[in-house]
């Protein structure tokens, strides 16, 4: 599983011209689910994302998590993160989870996030053609794998 975290001052996602999700300051989290991923990995990476230090404290040190700042998380499934790009000029998707498994694990991550009380949660729509807009703050981007 790959979870690409981008620190944003705002982000939104639209489908067919309709905005379906928006956050202010927080994390745009793009998730790519691979064929061998499990619910245990979802739980571990979700907790890691919520506690990952992406935001500056009063001294300008990157010591605060999205929980610490009561920020937002916009979760968007991104199949292409599971691509095998090690060779050639065309990505391979043999490492990606089958759609049914990927959607189940994506929904599990979203459900775990929705239990949060201090973080605003928003999401894209699984397998939809989405338009994602963001203002990357920094830019600050990290790839978590697990």
N, C-alpha and C positions, 0 to 999 in steps of 0.2 A: 504494500500500500504506500502510496505517495500522497503527502499532504503539503501543498504549497501555500505558505502563509505570507500574505502581503499586508503590511501595516498601512492602513488607509485613514484619511481624514473623512472620507465618505465613499460609499460604493452602492451600486444598485444593479439589479438584473431585470431584464424585460423579455417577454415572449410574445411574439406577434404584435409588437408595439405597445403592449400593456406592461406596465411596471408591476412585477410580482414580489419584489423584495428590495429593501433599502436599509442601510445602516448609516450612522454618522461615524464618529471616530471608533476604530476597532480593527478587525481582521477580516479580510477577504480570504476565505479558505477554499482552495480548489482541491478536490479529492479525486485521485485515480485509484480504482480498486482492481487488484490483480487476482488471478484465478485461485491462488492458495491462501488468500486473506481470510481471517476469521473474526468472529465477534469479539474475542479477547483482544485482538489487535485494534479493533475499533475503539474499545473502551480505553485502552492504553494511550492511543494517539489522541483521542478526544481530551482526556485529562492533561496530556502533555501540551496540547494546543492551548487549553484554557489557562495553563500555568506558565507558559513560555514567556520569557521576559523580552518584550518587544518595545516597551514604552519607557520614556525617560522619567526619572524621579525629579524631585526639586533641585537636585545637584547636577542634573543633566546626564546621569548615568542610566544605562538601559537596565533598570532593575524592576520594572513593573509589568505585570501581566494584564491581559484584557479583563480579568476578574478584578484586579486591583484598581483599574480605572473605571470600572462599571461601563465598559465599552460595548461594542456590538460584534457579532460574528455573522457574516454572510457566507453560508455554506453552498458551494456550487459543485456539482459532479462534473468531472472533466475526464472523459474516457481517454483522451490523448495523452494524459500523464502516464498511463500504463504502457505506452508504446516502447518497443525495442528499437532504439536508434543507433545501435552500435555499428551497423554496417550499411553500406549502400546509400541511396538517395530517397528511399521510400520507407516510412516507418512500418514496422510489423506489429501486429496486435495479438500475437499468440499468448502473450503474458497477461492480457486483460481478462478479467472475470467475465463469465457469461452474463448477459443482461439481467436475468432473474436474480442471480447471486449478488451482482453489483447493486441492484436496486434495493434488495433486502438489507445489505450492509450499509448502504447510504441512508436508508430510512432509520436503521438502528442508531447511526451516528447522530442524525437529526433528533431522534427521540431523546438520546442522552443529553444533547445540548439543550433541548427544550425544558429539561428539569432544572436548569440554572435559574437562579432568582436575581442575580445581580448583573447578568449579561443579556443584552437584547439579542434575540436570535431571529434570523431571517434566512430564506433559502431560495435557491433556484428550483427548477422543475427537472426531475430526472429524465434524461434522454431527449429533452427538448432542444430545439435550436434557440439558444439564448444569446442575448446581447448583454454583455457585462460592461459596466462603466465604473471607473474608479479614479480616485486621486490618491496615488501611492505616496505615502508620507515618508520621505527620506531620500530616495526610495529605500525601503527595508523589505527584503524578501528572503525567506528561509524555506528550505525543503526538508521536511521531516519524513523519515522512512521507517517502516516498522512492520 
